[in-house]
């Protein structure tokens, strides 16, 4: 299974993104999370399952209750994908700039 | 140092905005996109076709040292206005990604500086995120590094 790819599919869904925002500050039970949505409870459960499978959420058991928490490490991996992309373009554009500066000076000779 | 290239990719959107200011006059910046042999140098890929006109097509291909094709992309040109803009599609061959739409805008800042704005639109937010990840996949970087070696030898 391509886990990384699944992570991006997971956060592409608006409900799942809303769930991640909800549990960002504190752990919540499935019931408490579901109370924030108009969608049916099983639908929310399905979303929780997907988020847990791709490790964006972690579960902890307190007595009889299962709490869902945000996996900060995994979330950081998502935020980080923009920087390598930026660096790649920056690299390319630096190259473009260097090449065209040489082109210019050659032309002026 | 200030980051010259800026990337704006809002969470959950299917688009990305890349902006860059160059220490180059506008015509030189545009030339780097218009001349196949120059595109080859900075993109690190072979340019098989580059028809700079409405209804034109383009095709890039990168091979490894053994001659195996590691990257191929094609697209159509929708608009080509020298020193102003290029509108085109982009699609990677042999990859599970749909075509994307690219709007490139070139503008002059001063006599010696210019700015490029690339607005890329993907089929979905998920495809955007995956494509942004793919952008620095090993296959592409390999070609990139090889070019860097070639260019530094030329200096």
Interface residues (C-beta under 8 A of the other chain):
Chain A: X4 X5 X8 X9 X11 X12 X14 X17 X78 X81 X82 X84 X85 X86 X87 X88 X89 X90 X91 X92 X93 X94 X95 X96 X97 X98 X99 X100 X101 X103 X104
Chain B: X3 X4 X5 X6 X7 X9 X11 X12 X18 X20 X22 X23 X24 X28 X29 X31 X32 X38 X41 X42 X43 X44 X116 X124 X125 X126 X129 X130 X132 X133 X135 X136 X140 X144 X147 X148 X151
